Amino acid sequence: MLNTVESLINHVNEWLGRTVAWFILAMVVITFFNVVMRYGFNFGLIAVQESVVYFHSFVFMLAIAYTYKHNGHVRVDIIYSKFSDTQKAWVDLLGTLVLLSPFCLYLIFTSWDYATKSWMLLEGSREAGGLPFLFILKTLVPLMPALLLLQGVATVCRCINILKTKGTK
């Protein structure tokens, strides 16, 4: 059962991370277009500038769980790298349960009204000519910790499996 849960969460975050990575290419193309239009033709659009910010937000906030899954976040490895698999599993398990999970739950709880109110207003950009989808961007604020929390669940499942396996040997 734990393997199935871990595998499903890993699959979702892997797919999401790889999909969102393509947004980086979109950011480069849009930024290039914006620079050419602004400096070559003295013409710029607020919506084009905002779209780069939107893509940037999507990349960072939706790929956070993918990065966590691949141990891409900064951590102090001086002691951890010398630990056995069992010790690493204990550190990861306790870190996820004591630090990551409460932090994610707090972020979800405190940002929920922020995103909900934005959806009720169908909030858009305050800039003239800006994008009308600010409510979608604000949805990322509770979605990011939710995805990270899900990846935390997968980490807990992995750690429990390691501890059960190592404990029976």
C-alpha positions in Angstrom: 0.0 0.0 0.0 2.8 2.5 0.9 4.6 1.7 -2.3 1.5 2.4 -4.3 0.9 5.8 -2.5 4.6 6.7 -2.9 4.6 5.7 -6.6 1.5 7.7 -7.4 2.7 10.9 -5.7 6.1 10.5 -7.3 4.6 10.0 -10.7 2.3 13.1 -10.3 5.2 15.4 -9.2 7.6 14.0 -11.7 5.1 14.7 -14.5 4.3 18.2 -13.2 8.0 19.1 -12.8 8.9 17.9 -16.3 5.9 19.7 -17.8 6.5 23.0 -16.0 10.2 22.9 -17.1 8.9 23.7 -20.6 7.7 27.0 -19.2 11.3 28.1 -18.9 11.6 27.9 -22.7 8.4 30.0 -23.0 9.9 32.6 -20.6 13.1 32.8 -22.8 11.1 33.2 -26.0 8.7 35.8 -24.5 11.5 37.7 -23.0 13.4 37.7 -26.3 10.3 38.9 -28.1 9.7 41.6 -25.5 13.3 42.9 -25.7 13.2 43.0 -29.5 9.8 44.8 -29.5 10.9 47.3 -26.8 14.4 48.2 -28.1 13.9 47.4 -31.8 10.5 49.0 -32.3 10.0 51.1 -29.2 6.8 49.1 -28.4 6.0 47.1 -25.3 3.0 45.4 -23.7 2.4 45.1 -20.0 0.7 41.7 -20.6 3.8 40.3 -22.2 5.9 41.4 -19.3 3.4 40.0 -16.8 3.3 36.7 -18.7 7.0 36.2 -17.9 6.3 36.8 -14.2 3.4 34.3 -14.4 5.6 31.6 -16.1 8.3 32.2 -13.6 5.9 31.8 -10.7 4.5 28.6 -12.2 8.0 27.1 -12.6 9.1 27.8 -9.0 5.9 27.1 -7.2 4.8 24.0 -9.1 8.3 22.4 -9.4 9.1 22.7 -5.7 7.8 19.2 -5.0 9.7 17.8 -8.0 12.9 19.5 -6.7 12.3 18.0 -3.2 11.7 14.6 -4.7 15.1 14.8 -6.4 16.9 16.2 -3.3 17.6 19.4 -5.2 17.1 21.7 -2.3 19.9 23.1 -0.3 20.8 21.1 2.7 23.8 20.7 5.0 25.3 17.3 4.0 28.4 17.3 6.2 26.9 14.8 8.6 23.9 13.4 6.6 26.1 12.1 3.8 28.0 9.8 6.3 24.8 8.3 7.7 23.6 4.8 6.8 20.4 4.3 4.9 18.5 3.6 8.1 19.9 6.8 9.7 19.0 8.8 6.6 15.5 7.4 6.7 15.1 8.4 10.3 16.3 12.0 9.6 14.1 12.3 6.5 11.1 10.8 8.4 11.5 13.1 11.4 12.3 16.1 9.3 9.2 15.6 7.2 6.9 15.0 10.1 8.3 17.7 12.5 9.4 20.4 10.1 8.0 20.1 6.6 4.5 19.0 7.3 3.6 21.6 9.9 5.1 24.3 7.7 3.1 23.2 4.7 -0.1 23.0 6.7 0.5 26.5 8.0 1.0 27.9 4.5 -2.1 26.2 3.2 -4.2 27.4 6.1 -3.0 31.0 6.0 -3.1 31.4 2.2 -6.5 29.7 1.6 -8.5 32.9 2.1 -6.1 34.9 0.1 -6.6 32.7 -3.0 -10.4 32.2 -2.4 -11.0 35.9 -2.2 -9.1 36.4 -5.4 -11.2 33.8 -7.1 -14.4 35.4 -5.9 -13.3 38.7 -7.5 -11.8 37.0 -10.5 -9.0 39.3 -9.8 -6.9 40.6 -12.6 -3.9 42.8 -13.0 -4.0 46.3 -11.6 -2.0 47.6 -14.5 -3.8 48.9 -17.6 -3.3 46.2 -20.3 -2.2 43.6 -17.8 -3.3 40.0 -17.6 -6.8 39.3 -16.2 -5.8 36.1 -14.5 -4.2 37.2 -11.2 -6.6 34.8 -9.4 -4.9 31.8 -11.1 -1.5 33.1 -10.0 -2.7 33.5 -6.4 -3.9 29.9 -6.4 -0.3 28.8 -6.6 0.2 30.1 -3.0 -1.8 27.3 -1.3 -1.1 24.8 -4.1 2.6 25.0 -3.7 2.7 23.7 -0.1 -0.1 21.2 -0.9 2.2 19.6 -3.6 5.1 19.8 -1.2 3.1 18.1 1.5 2.1 15.4 -0.9 5.7 14.8 -1.7 6.3 14.7 2.0 3.8 11.9 2.3 5.7 10.0 -0.4 8.9 10.6 1.6 7.3 9.3 4.7 6.2 6.2 2.8 9.7 5.7 1.4 11.3 6.1 4.9 8.8 3.6 6.5 9.6 1.1 3.8 13.3 1.5 4.3 13.0 1.2 8.1 10.8 -1.9 7.8 13.2 -3.5 5.3 16.3 -2.7 7.3 14.6 -3.7 10.6 13.8 -7.2 9.3 17.4 -8.0 8.2 
